[in-house]
Amino acid sequence: MRPPVPEELAPDPAAREHWNAFPRSARRAILEWIGNARTPPTREARIQRTAADAARNIRASQWRQPQGSGPRR
C-alpha cells in the first residue's frame, strides 16, 4: 500500500511523477517529517517545501540524496 501523496503535489505533474518514483521508505520519511511538525504553519511550510523539492526531483528533509539527483554544488 502506497502512502498518501500530499495534496499540494497533485497540480504539478513533474512533482507528482518524481514523488511516485521515490522509494516507499523515502516517501514515508518525508510524510513523517511533515506530520511531526508542532504547529500548523510549520506543517504547511514543510508541505510547500516537499512539493517544490519533488518538482526538482529532490527528497525533502533527507540529507543524503541519490547520485545524479538534486542541484549540483
C-alpha positions as CSV (number, residue, x, y, z in Angstrom):
1,M,0.0,0.0,0.0
2,R,1.3,3.4,-1.0
3,P,1.4,6.3,1.5
4,P,-0.9,9.1,0.5
5,V,0.6,11.9,-1.6
6,P,0.4,15.4,-0.2
7,E,-2.4,17.2,-1.9
8,E,-0.2,20.0,-3.0
9,L,1.7,17.7,-5.3
10,A,-1.4,16.8,-7.4
11,P,-1.5,20.0,-9.5
12,D,2.2,19.7,-10.6
13,P,2.7,16.7,-12.9
14,A,6.5,16.8,-12.5
15,A,6.3,16.8,-8.7
16,R,3.8,14.0,-8.8
17,E,5.9,11.9,-11.2
18,H,9.1,12.4,-9.1
19,W,7.1,11.7,-5.8
20,N,5.8,8.4,-7.2
21,A,9.4,7.5,-8.3
22,F,10.8,8.0,-4.7
23,P,11.3,4.8,-2.8
24,R,8.5,3.9,-0.4
25,S,10.8,4.4,2.6
26,A,11.7,7.9,1.4
27,R,8.1,8.9,0.9
28,R,7.2,7.6,4.4
29,A,10.1,9.5,6.0
30,I,9.0,12.7,4.3
31,L,5.4,12.2,5.4
32,E,6.5,11.6,9.0
33,W,8.6,14.7,8.9
34,I,5.6,16.7,7.8
35,G,3.4,15.0,10.4
36,N,5.8,15.7,13.2
37,A,5.6,19.5,12.8
38,R,4.3,21.0,16.0
39,T,2.4,23.9,14.6
40,P,0.1,24.3,11.5
41,P,2.3,27.0,9.9
42,T,5.4,24.7,10.2
43,R,3.4,21.8,8.7
44,E,2.2,24.0,5.8
45,A,5.8,25.2,5.2
46,R,7.0,21.6,5.1
47,I,4.3,20.6,2.7
48,Q,5.2,23.5,0.4
49,R,8.9,22.6,0.6
50,T,8.1,19.0,-0.2
51,A,6.1,20.0,-3.3
52,A,8.8,22.4,-4.5
53,D,11.6,19.9,-3.9
54,A,9.7,17.0,-5.5
55,A,9.3,19.1,-8.7
56,R,13.1,19.3,-8.8
57,N,13.5,15.6,-8.0
58,I,14.9,16.3,-4.6
59,R,13.8,14.4,-1.5
60,A,12.8,17.0,1.2
61,S,14.3,16.7,4.7
62,Q,16.8,14.0,3.6
63,W,20.5,14.8,4.0
64,R,21.5,12.1,1.6
65,Q,20.3,12.3,-2.0
66,P,20.7,9.6,-4.6
67,Q,23.5,10.1,-7.1
68,G,22.5,12.2,-10.1
69,S,19.6,13.9,-8.5
70,G,19.3,17.3,-6.9
71,P,21.2,20.5,-7.5
72,R,24.9,20.5,-8.3
73,R,27.2,22.2,-5.8
